Amino acid sequence: MKSSADAASHWWVICLCAEWCGVCREWREAFTQAAAAHPELRFAWVDVEDEADAMGDVDIETFPTVLIAREGEPLFYGPVLPSGSQFTRLIASLQDTPASAAVSVEAAPLLERLAASVLPKR
């Protein structure tokens, strides 16, 4: 049986942003703080323009957009308000949530491409 720390290490919280986006630049500190508050989870900041190959045909329309996955299964994929407190609540709300078919069909292939080429290995 996996401990909760083991299970948490299989989480990804990925922010999809762009350096030119002022909202993203302002929100990065809140994202960094959330990462510090959840050292058991893996966080990654991905600049969609720098990682165009990994992004594939996915077009991010609203920044910031977040992809949250557990055990390789997307739990959330979409834009978020650039609010640290709301982001923290989102992460907490997903802790015991089963994977859902409601997540965009783009999310799983995007996660695979990011994992293969962008996300750091542990």
RAHUGI-V967843 format. One record per residue. N is the residue number from 1. PHI is phi in degrees with one decimal (none if undefined). NEAR is the number of other ideal C-beta (glycine too) atoms within 12 Angstrom. D_LAST is the distance of its C-alpha to the last C-alpha in whole Angstrom. Layout:
BEGIN
n={N;N}
phi={PHI;PHI}
near={NEAR;NEAR}
d_last={D_LAST;D_LAST}
END
This chain:
BEGIN
n={1;2;3;4;5;6;7;8;9;10;11;12;13;14;15;16;17;18;19;20;21;22;23;24;25;26;27;28;29;30;31;32;33;34;35;36;37;38;39;40;41;42;43;44;45;46;47;48;49;50;51;52;53;54;55;56;57;58;59;60;61;62;63;64;65;66;67;68;69;70;71;72;73;74;75;76;77;78;79;80;81;82;83;84;85;86;87;88;89;90;91;92;93;94;95;96;97;98;99;100;101;102;103;104;105;106;107;108;109;110;111;112;113;114;115;116;117;118;119;120;121;122}
phi={none;-78.6;-76.4;-64.0;-66.1;-62.7;-63.0;-64.2;-66.8;-96.4;-96.4;-126.4;-121.2;-117.0;-96.2;-105.8;-137.5;-139.8;-60.8;-72.4;-82.1;-61.5;-62.0;-62.6;-60.6;-69.5;-81.3;-57.2;-63.6;-64.0;-65.1;-62.9;-64.7;-63.0;-63.2;-66.6;-76.2;-129.0;-66.1;-78.1;-104.3;-99.6;-115.8;-145.1;-105.4;-118.6;-82.1;-63.9;-79.3;-70.1;-114.5;-57.4;-63.6;-68.1;-69.3;62.5;-85.8;-68.3;-113.4;-80.9;-96.4;-131.1;-106.1;-78.3;-114.9;-124.4;-119.8;-118.0;-136.0;-132.0;54.1;77.5;-110.5;-62.6;-106.9;-150.6;-150.6;167.4;-70.9;-129.8;-69.9;-75.9;-124.1;-59.4;-68.5;-67.8;-65.1;-61.5;-64.6;-60.8;-59.3;-62.3;-67.2;-91.9;-54.4;-114.3;-86.0;-72.5;-58.3;-127.2;-72.5;-73.8;-73.7;-48.4;-65.0;-71.4;-64.2;-64.3;-63.4;-63.6;-58.7;-61.3;-65.8;-64.3;-62.8;-73.3;-128.3;-120.9;-70.8;-66.7;-85.1;-107.6}
near={5;11;10;15;13;14;16;24;19;23;35;41;41;40;43;43;35;28;17;13;24;14;23;30;21;17;30;27;17;31;36;20;19;32;26;15;19;26;15;22;30;25;31;31;35;39;26;32;19;17;27;19;17;27;28;21;12;27;17;32;14;20;32;38;35;41;48;39;33;32;20;20;24;35;35;33;35;24;25;34;20;27;18;24;16;19;33;24;16;30;34;18;14;30;22;13;20;14;21;18;12;14;26;22;13;24;32;24;22;36;40;22;25;35;26;16;20;27;27;14;11;14}
d_last={20;17;17;17;14;12;14;13;9;10;11;11;14;15;18;20;23;25;26;29;29;31;30;26;26;28;26;22;23;23;20;19;21;19;16;17;19;16;13;12;11;9;12;12;16;17;20;22;24;22;20;23;22;19;21;24;27;26;28;27;30;30;27;25;24;21;18;17;15;15;14;14;18;19;21;22;23;25;27;27;29;28;28;26;28;28;24;23;26;24;21;23;25;22;21;23;24;24;23;26;27;29;25;26;26;24;21;20;20;19;16;16;17;14;11;13;14;13;9;7;4;0}
END
